Amino acid sequence: MLSYQHVYHAGNFADVHKHLTLMLLLEHMHSKPGSFSFYDSHAGRGYYDLASPEAQKTREHETGITAVDEPEKPKTAAARYVKLVEDFRDKHGETAYPGSPAIAQQFMRHGDRMFLTELHPGEFQHLLDNLSHYKTIEMRKSDGLEFVARLTKPHHLRGIVLIDPSYELKTEYRDVARTMMRALNNWSSAIYAVWYPILTDDRHKQMVRSLLTLGGSTAFETRLMAPEDIVGHGMKGSGLIVFNAPEGFAETLRSAMIEMKDLMFSPGAGDHTIVEGQPL
Ligand SMILES: C[S@@+](CC[C@H](N)C(=O)[O-])C[C@H]1O[C@@H](n2cnc3c(N)ncnc32)[C@H](O)[C@@H]1O
């Protein structure tokens, strides 16, 4: 029985971290002529209304996207993420917040494809309502990890796979590691980004070790720690393991995340770290 609904958490600091990382990966795909595919294993409802009763109940976005000041003198890609959210709001209303499928949609060109899986029946219905008019998107109400484990290289060879579970079950950490093992066997050249929460009990650590070992020098961890005063709901930070990122990507992300955390938290608060995988 699935109970997690992302609308309670949409736009929090972890979403900003994940979505800025995703935007940078999509920009890379978009900058090259060949078509690409984007896969989102746990799609959610596509986009969210931060004025909804659910989002207002937790108000997590208030220490995330809502706290982000516009950079006065943009230094990094963080400004492009702020602009992406603003442009989305121009079209969908001033309290709208784009989730990963809506962000990816901004980068789709003729020939690019998007595949979304979402298991929660209510969330899947919202996803259909929000995005089914885009003909480049294929949506399935099915298990995201199963879908990713069975992916094979598509006819256009470039792809991004976002794995963004809700981690409602402790077994998901183990399942994600197993899924990545199968996925890298089937399609070794795709870019994979695996998100996880950093909770106070550090239950992510075993999975992170396994993923960095699996990826070796093709993988790195990006880790955002929140300042202590905004650690809520047991989540003290947000992490992603990225596999097969383009050259120089970790450095670009590092400077963007340092600027973004200063815009979102107060200057100098919180922490962002990159941990490189080791050669196998
Ligand atoms: C963290 S949210 C996704 C947020 C979305 N990727 C974004 O960034 O906008 C996780 C989603 O996974 C869905 N979910 C949970 N278990 C799933 C499964 N086994 N397969 C696919 N979706 C699942 C939940 O219903 C929830 O909507």
The ligand as a Gaussian input file, in Angstrom:
#p B3LYP/6-31G(d) Opt

LIG

0 1
 C       10.194000      11.334000      -4.659000
 S        8.695000      11.111000      -5.524000
 C        9.111000      11.484000      -7.189000
 C        9.369000      12.926000      -7.493000
 C        9.693000      13.235000      -8.920000
 N       10.723000      12.351000      -9.466000
 C       10.168000      14.659000      -9.029000
 O       11.366000      14.914000      -8.840000
 O        9.357000      15.529000      -9.337000
 C        8.564000       9.373000      -5.574000
 C        7.361000       8.843000      -6.341000
 O        7.530000       7.430000      -6.499000
 C        6.242000       6.823000      -6.486000
 N        6.475000       5.389000      -6.253000
 C        6.606000       4.726000      -5.075000
 N        6.932000       3.438000      -5.310000
 C        7.046000       3.295000      -6.663000
 C        7.417000       2.215000      -7.516000
 N        7.723000       1.006000      -7.021000
 N        7.464000       2.446000      -8.840000
 C        7.160000       3.649000      -9.367000
 N        6.786000       4.705000      -8.601000
 C        6.741000       4.541000      -7.267000
 C        5.527000       7.578000      -5.416000
 O        4.124000       7.424000      -5.583000
 C        6.022000       9.017000      -5.656000
 O        5.151000       9.692000      -6.518000

